[in-house]
Amino acid sequence: MGTGDKVVEIESLERSLLPESVTGEQDSEVVDEPVLYAASFGEMEEEFVKYQTAQWVLYSLVLVLAWGIGLFMLLYIPVRRHILRKDIRSRKLYLTPNSIVYKVTRPVPIPCFGVLKKEKHVLLPSVADVVIEQGYLQSLFGVYSLRIENVGLRRPPSDDLQIQGMVNPSAFRKAVLTRLSNMRTEVFSRQVSAIEDAPNSKILSPSAWRPPRKLDVVPPSGDLALLQKLEEVGSSVKRVQSLIEEQHGQASETAA
């Protein structure tokens, strides 16, 4: 009886914290790019809140045995559930032709102090894989975790986008991988078309190629005169060199 009364009391406190306008809240934000796929979270609200509450209670019991802080965590459960409901109801996950857009608005730990807004855009070329995970506690409530891995070994795993409580994450993963495959096909087709549209003059067969001949290039008149003078100087140097060698040979014969 005591456990049932506590559950009813928590539910009533949680409902009183939630304004009536939150239930019918609609997404007024518009994505700049066309939306190829929009993920849904509403159907998993109850399971997600129950999973997070069970996780919170387990942590609280451990801390009660350790330092006694868990008692305050147990008293914080109605506020925690209110924050979780606001969180999952505000989540928006879109797949656009070029990126994955994730938007969420959640209250701060003390809701009267405002909300925190988060918006993240993940470019599709930087996506390495979309991983779906489910732990033991998550399997009890039917909750899945979806992680979008980034390309590159230098980026830490904390940079990966991780989302819980999505309805049918396999469909979202399939949509992302299909779009990535289409993008790679488009890039390959553009490269092939660029090669085919290249001018034929730039692509010559080996039989049509011949090395240039010296007679094909005729230097200007000024350059021709300079070349003639250089040839004359070269021949003069050769004659002087031959005379020096002859004199050196005669001198070595006389000394012998």
C-alpha positions as CSV (number, residue, x, y, z in Angstrom):
1,M,0.0,0.0,0.0
2,G,2.8,2.4,0.8
3,T,4.5,1.8,-2.5
4,G,1.3,2.4,-4.5
5,D,0.6,5.6,-2.6
6,K,4.1,6.8,-3.3
7,V,3.7,6.1,-7.1
8,V,0.4,7.9,-7.2
9,E,1.8,10.9,-5.3
10,I,4.8,11.1,-7.6
11,E,2.5,11.0,-10.7
12,S,0.2,13.7,-9.2
13,L,3.2,16.0,-8.4
14,E,4.6,15.4,-11.9
15,R,1.3,16.3,-13.6
16,S,1.0,19.5,-11.6
17,L,4.4,20.6,-12.7
18,L,3.6,20.1,-16.4
19,P,1.6,23.0,-17.9
20,E,-1.4,22.1,-20.0
21,S,0.1,23.8,-23.1
22,V,3.0,21.4,-23.2
23,T,0.9,18.4,-24.3
24,G,-0.3,20.1,-27.5
25,E,3.0,21.8,-28.2
26,Q,3.9,21.9,-31.9
27,D,7.2,22.4,-33.5
28,S,7.2,26.0,-34.9
29,E,10.8,25.8,-36.2
30,V,11.3,25.2,-39.9
31,V,14.3,23.4,-41.2
32,D,16.1,25.3,-44.0
33,E,16.6,22.2,-46.2
34,P,13.9,19.8,-47.3
35,V,13.3,17.0,-44.8
36,L,13.9,13.5,-46.1
37,Y,13.0,11.7,-42.8
38,A,11.8,13.0,-39.4
39,A,12.3,10.8,-36.4
40,S,9.5,10.4,-33.7
41,F,9.9,10.3,-29.9
42,G,6.3,10.8,-28.6
43,E,5.3,7.2,-28.6
44,M,8.3,6.3,-26.4
45,E,7.7,9.0,-23.8
46,E,6.4,6.7,-21.0
47,E,9.0,4.0,-21.5
48,F,11.8,6.6,-21.7
49,V,10.7,8.3,-18.5
50,K,10.3,5.0,-16.7
51,Y,13.8,3.9,-17.8
52,Q,15.4,7.1,-16.7
53,T,13.5,7.0,-13.4
54,A,14.6,3.5,-12.7
55,Q,18.2,4.4,-13.4
56,W,17.9,7.4,-11.1
57,V,16.5,5.3,-8.3
58,L,19.3,2.8,-8.5
59,Y,21.9,5.6,-8.3
60,S,20.0,7.1,-5.4
61,L,19.9,3.8,-3.4
62,V,23.7,3.4,-3.9
63,L,24.3,6.9,-2.7
64,V,22.0,6.5,0.3
65,L,24.1,3.6,1.5
66,A,27.3,5.5,0.8
67,W,26.9,9.1,1.9
68,G,23.2,9.7,2.4
69,I,23.0,12.0,-0.6
70,G,20.6,9.6,-2.4
71,L,17.8,10.7,0.0
72,F,17.7,14.1,-1.6
73,M,17.9,12.4,-5.0
74,L,14.8,10.4,-4.2
75,L,12.9,13.6,-3.2
76,Y,14.0,15.1,-6.5
77,I,12.3,12.4,-8.6
78,P,9.1,14.4,-9.4
79,V,11.2,17.3,-10.8
80,R,13.4,14.9,-12.6
81,R,10.5,13.2,-14.4
82,H,9.1,16.7,-15.3
83,I,12.5,17.6,-16.9
84,L,12.6,14.3,-18.8
85,R,9.1,14.7,-20.2
86,K,9.9,18.3,-21.3
87,D,13.1,17.0,-22.8
88,I,11.7,14.1,-24.9
89,R,8.7,16.2,-26.1
90,S,10.9,18.9,-27.4
91,R,13.3,16.6,-29.3
92,K,13.4,17.0,-33.1
93,L,15.6,14.8,-35.3
94,Y,15.6,15.4,-39.1
95,L,17.5,13.9,-42.0
96,T,18.1,16.5,-44.8
97,P,19.9,16.0,-48.2
98,N,23.2,17.3,-46.6
99,S,23.1,16.8,-42.9
100,I,21.4,15.4,-39.7
101,V,19.7,18.0,-37.6
102,Y,19.0,17.5,-33.9
103,K,17.2,20.0,-31.7
104,V,16.2,19.8,-28.1
105,T,15.0,22.2,-25.4
106,R,15.2,21.0,-21.8
107,P,14.7,22.8,-18.4
108,V,17.7,23.3,-16.2
109,P,18.0,21.1,-13.0
110,I,16.0,23.8,-11.3
111,P,13.2,24.5,-13.8
112,C,12.4,28.0,-12.6
113,F,15.7,29.2,-13.8
114,G,14.9,28.7,-17.5
115,V,15.7,26.2,-20.2
116,L,18.7,25.0,-22.2
117,K,18.5,24.8,-26.0
118,K,20.7,22.6,-28.1
119,E,20.9,22.4,-31.8
120,K,23.5,20.2,-33.6
121,H,24.1,19.7,-37.3
122,V,26.1,16.7,-38.5
123,L,27.2,16.8,-42.1
124,L,26.5,13.6,-43.9
125,P,30.0,13.3,-45.5
126,S,31.4,13.2,-41.9
127,V,29.2,10.3,-40.8
128,A,31.0,7.0,-40.6
129,D,28.2,4.8,-39.2
130,V,24.9,4.9,-37.3
131,V,25.0,2.5,-34.4
132,I,21.9,1.2,-32.5
133,E,22.6,0.0,-28.9
134,Q,20.4,-1.4,-26.1
135,G,21.7,-2.2,-22.6
136,Y,20.1,-4.7,-20.1
137,L,18.1,-2.0,-18.3
138,Q,17.0,-0.5,-21.6
139,S,15.8,-3.8,-22.8
140,L,13.4,-4.1,-19.8
141,F,11.6,-0.9,-21.0
142,G,12.1,-1.3,-24.8
143,V,14.4,1.8,-25.1
144,Y,17.2,2.1,-27.7
145,S,20.2,4.3,-28.0
146,L,21.3,5.6,-31.3
147,R,24.8,6.9,-31.8
148,I,26.1,8.7,-35.0
149,E,29.8,8.0,-35.3
150,N,32.1,10.6,-37.0
151,V,34.7,10.0,-39.6
152,G,38.3,10.4,-38.4
153,L,40.5,8.8,-35.8
154,R,41.5,12.1,-34.1
155,R,38.0,12.9,-33.0
156,P,37.1,11.6,-29.5
157,P,33.9,9.4,-29.1
158,S,32.4,12.1,-27.0
159,D,31.9,14.1,-30.2
160,D,29.5,11.5,-31.5
161,L,25.8,12.4,-31.3
162,Q,24.0,10.0,-28.9
163,I,20.2,10.0,-28.7
164,Q,17.8,7.8,-26.6
165,G,14.1,7.2,-26.8
166,M,13.6,7.2,-30.5
167,V,10.8,5.3,-32.1
168,N,12.0,2.8,-34.7
169,P,15.7,3.7,-34.8
170,S,16.3,1.1,-37.5
171,A,14.2,3.1,-40.0
172,F,16.3,6.2,-39.3
173,R,19.5,4.3,-39.7
174,K,18.4,2.9,-43.0
175,A,17.3,6.3,-44.3
176,V,20.8,7.8,-43.4
177,L,22.7,4.9,-45.0
178,T,20.6,5.1,-48.1
179,R,21.2,8.8,-48.4
180,L,25.0,8.3,-48.0
181,S,24.9,5.6,-50.7
182,N,23.0,8.0,-53.1
183,M,25.5,10.8,-52.4
184,R,28.5,8.6,-53.3
185,T,26.7,7.4,-56.4
186,E,26.1,11.0,-57.5
187,V,29.7,12.0,-56.9
188,F,30.9,9.0,-59.0
189,S,28.5,9.8,-61.8
190,R,29.7,13.4,-61.9
191,Q,33.3,12.3,-62.2
192,V,32.5,9.9,-65.0
193,S,30.5,12.5,-66.9
194,A,33.4,15.0,-66.5
195,I,35.8,12.5,-68.0
196,E,33.5,11.8,-70.9
197,D,32.9,15.5,-71.6
198,A,36.6,16.3,-71.7
199,P,37.9,17.6,-75.1
200,N,39.2,15.0,-77.5
201,S,42.2,17.0,-78.2
202,K,43.5,16.5,-74.7
203,I,43.3,12.7,-75.1
204,L,45.7,11.5,-77.9
205,S,46.6,7.9,-78.8
206,P,50.2,6.9,-78.7
207,S,50.3,6.4,-82.5
208,A,49.2,10.0,-83.1
209,W,52.0,11.5,-80.9
210,R,55.3,12.4,-82.3
211,P,58.3,14.2,-80.7
212,P,58.9,17.8,-81.9
213,R,61.7,18.4,-84.4
214,K,64.3,21.1,-84.1
215,L,63.3,22.6,-87.4
216,D,59.8,23.2,-86.2
217,V,61.0,26.0,-84.0
218,V,62.5,29.0,-85.7
219,P,64.1,31.6,-83.4
220,P,63.7,35.3,-84.0
221,S,66.4,37.2,-86.0
222,G,68.0,38.8,-82.9
223,D,68.3,35.4,-81.2
224,L,69.8,33.9,-84.3
225,A,72.6,36.5,-84.5
226,L,73.3,35.9,-80.8
227,L,73.6,32.2,-81.4
228,Q,76.0,32.7,-84.2
229,K,78.2,34.9,-82.1
230,L,78.2,32.3,-79.3
231,E,79.3,29.6,-81.8
232,E,82.1,31.8,-83.0
233,V,83.3,32.4,-79.4
234,G,83.1,28.7,-78.7
235,S,85.2,27.8,-81.8
236,S,87.8,30.5,-80.8
237,V,88.1,29.0,-77.3
238,K,88.6,25.6,-78.8
239,R,91.5,26.8,-81.0
240,V,93.2,28.5,-78.1
241,Q,92.9,25.4,-76.0
242,S,94.4,23.3,-78.8
243,L,97.4,25.7,-79.2
244,I,98.0,25.6,-75.4
245,E,98.0,21.8,-75.4
246,E,100.5,21.7,-78.4
247,Q,102.9,24.1,-76.6
248,H,102.6,22.1,-73.4
249,G,103.5,18.9,-75.4
250,Q,106.5,20.5,-77.1
251,A,107.8,21.7,-73.7
252,S,107.6,18.3,-72.1
253,E,109.5,16.7,-75.1
254,T,112.3,19.3,-74.8
255,A,112.7,18.6,-71.1
256,A,112.9,14.9,-71.8
